[in-house]
Amino acid sequence: MKKIGLLAASISTIVLLAACSNTPKLASEPMPRSGFLPDYSLLVPMYTSVKDVRIWRYRISGVNPGSYNAVILDPIYLNQNATKDVSAEAIANAKVTLQASMVESVNARGNLKIVTKPGPGVVRVSVGITGAESSNDYLKPWNFTPIGLATNAAAYAGGVNAKTPALLVESKITDSQSNKLLGEGLVTVQGESFRTASGSVDSFIGMAKKAVQAAMESSANPNPTGQ
């Protein structure tokens, strides 16, 4: 449990900063595409000084954010099946905790109420934690794997494994009635920050909670991206 506090401290600044790659190594890697989002070509990288973190975002232009006053939160998608290291109970608990972080993020805004049915002025928010590991051959597509990767991140020490462990959180906002895409967000935490902040299901939850909030803030940012 001590690791959760460490993760919260080391990654909490993500919530305050929209981010892109801050190192040449990360900048050289292609944007991960798991298929969760409808259109990755719309995403625009954003600057940050947060180490080993990248954030892309898209926000449609020509829509008044004030015309929406309620939100439907879809159940969070967690790309993880039960294994000998990650129990079904642990997965269920992770989903409950991360769903609560979504509710917390919405309530913190103070201008939206959470509802369960589509209607006028209602947006739908979907968040997925897809997980990933990227090859050192940056020209190849990302190879997506279960989130259980976090529990054995220590195996990805320099020179031991040719893969880089990473956490990937994706979010999308749509009009609840028309299904029109209003915004998207994509957050990656990878490399050394992921490796040193992982090691257990609890530590994964601590890291993912901050990244989920960052992804939601990114996609909900009312400033259009110009795409």
N, C-alpha and C positions, 0 to 999 in steps of 0.2 A: 504493500500500500504506500510505502514511502516514495515509490517511483512515480505515483500519480502526481504528488506534489511537485516533484522535480520536472515532470513533463509539463504540468500546467505553467510553471514558472518559465520554462525554456521556450514554450510555444505560444504563450498568452499574447505576445505582441503581434501574432499573426492576425488576431481579431481586429487590431487597430490599423493594420497596414495592408493595402492591396499590393499583391506581389507578383514579380516575375523572377526569372533566374538572376541570381546575383553573382554567379561565378561563370567564367568562360566554359568550364566543363559542363555545367548544367545547361548553359545556353546553347551548347552544340547538340544537345539531344532533341529529338522531335517531340512535339506535344503528344502525350499519351492519348490514345483513342480506344476506349473499351467498348463503345457502342451504346453506352447508357444515354448519352445526350443525342438529340436529333440532328444537330448540325454543328460540327466542330469547326467548320470554316469561318463561323461568325465570331469565334472567341479571339479576344485581343489580349496580349500579355501586358501586365501591369508591373511597375517598378516597385522594388522593396530592398531593404538592407537585411532582411531576415535570412540567416544562413540556411542553405539547403532547402529553401522553400520557393515554389513558384505558384503564381495564381494567374489564371486567365479569366476574363469576364466578357459577357455580352449583355447589352441592354438596348431594347428596341427604342427608336426615336418616334416622336409624334404621339406618344401616349401620356396622358396626364396621370402621374402616380396617385394623385389625390382622388381619382375616380374609383379607386379600390380601397375598401375599408374592412375586408375580411379575408381570411385565408383558410384553405383546406390543407392539412399536412398529411401527405401520404405516408404509410408505414415505411420506415427507412429500409433500404435494401442493403443487405450485408452479404457480400460474396464469400460465404464461408459455410462449409458443411461440417458436421461433427466428425472428429477424428479421435485418435487415441490421446492426443494432446489437448484438444479443444472439445469439451463436452457440449451436448445439446443445451444443457442448462446454462453453461457459460455464454453460448451464443444468444440464447433468449434474454439473459440478463444484460448483455451488451446492447441488444436492440432496444430494450426498455430504457436503459440509461441514455443512449444516444438519441432516442425519440424525445426524451425529456429535455435534452439539450436543445433540440429544435424548438420545442415549446418555449423554453427559456429565452431563446434568441428572438422569437416573435414577440413575446411579452415585453422584452426589453425595449422594443421599438416604441411601444405605447400608443400606436395609432392604428393597430389592426386587432381584430378579434378573431379567435379561432372557431371555425364552424365545421360542419360535416357534410353539408349539401351545397351543390353548385347553385349559383344565382348571380344576379347583377352585382357588380362591384366585388366579386369574390375571385381571388387568384388561387391556383393550386401549386403547391411546392412539393417537389420530389427530390429526395437526396439518396445517393447511392455511394457506398464505400466498396469500390471494386477491387482494390489491392493490386499490386503490380511488382514486377521485378524487371529491370531494364538491363539488357546486355551491354557489355563494354564496347561492342561494335555499334556505335550510335546510329549507323545507317539502317540498322534493322528495326522493325516495329517492336514496340513493347510487348513482352510476353506476360499476359495477365494470369495471376495465380490467386489462390484463396488467401484471405486475410491471415490465416494461420501462420503465414510467413513471419509475422511479427514475433511469434513465440520462439523462433529459432534464428533471430536476426544476428545473434553473436557468431553464427557460422559464416557470416558474410564478411569476415575480416579481410583486410587488404591482402591480396595475393593468394587467398584461400579459395575464394569463389569468384567466378568471372561475372557474377550478376550483382546488381546494386539493389538492395531492398528498398522498398518505397511504400508510402501510404498515399492512396489516391481517393479524393472525395469529390464527387460531382453533384451538381444541383441544377435544377431547371424550374422556371416559373412560367406557368401558362394561365390563360384566361379559363376559368372553370366552365364557362358555357361554350365558347367557340373553340377551345383548345389552342388558340393562337399563342405562339411562343413569345414571351415577353422578356425573358432573361435566362442566362446560363452562367454557371460558375464552375471552375475546375481548380482544385488545390492539390499540389503534390508536396509531400515531405519525404525527402529521400537522402541517400548517402549516409554520412557519418551521424547526422542528427537522428535519423531513423534508427540506426544500429545501436547507438548508445542509449536511446530513450525507449527501447523495446525490451523484450525478454519474458513477458508474461501477458496473459489475457487482460489483467488489470491495468498494466502499463499501456497496452494497446488502446483500451477504452479511454484512458486519460489523454492520450495523444489525439485519438480520433474525435473526442468531444470538442476540443479546440478547433480542429480542422473543419468539422461539420459547421460550427458557428461561423468560421471564416468563409466557407463556401457559400453559406446562405447570405451573409452580408455582401459578398462579392456580386452574386447574381441579383440581389435585391437593390443594389445601388441604383438610384433613379437616374443618374447621369447617363445619357445615351453614349454608346461607344462609337457611333458614326458608321457602323457597318450596315 
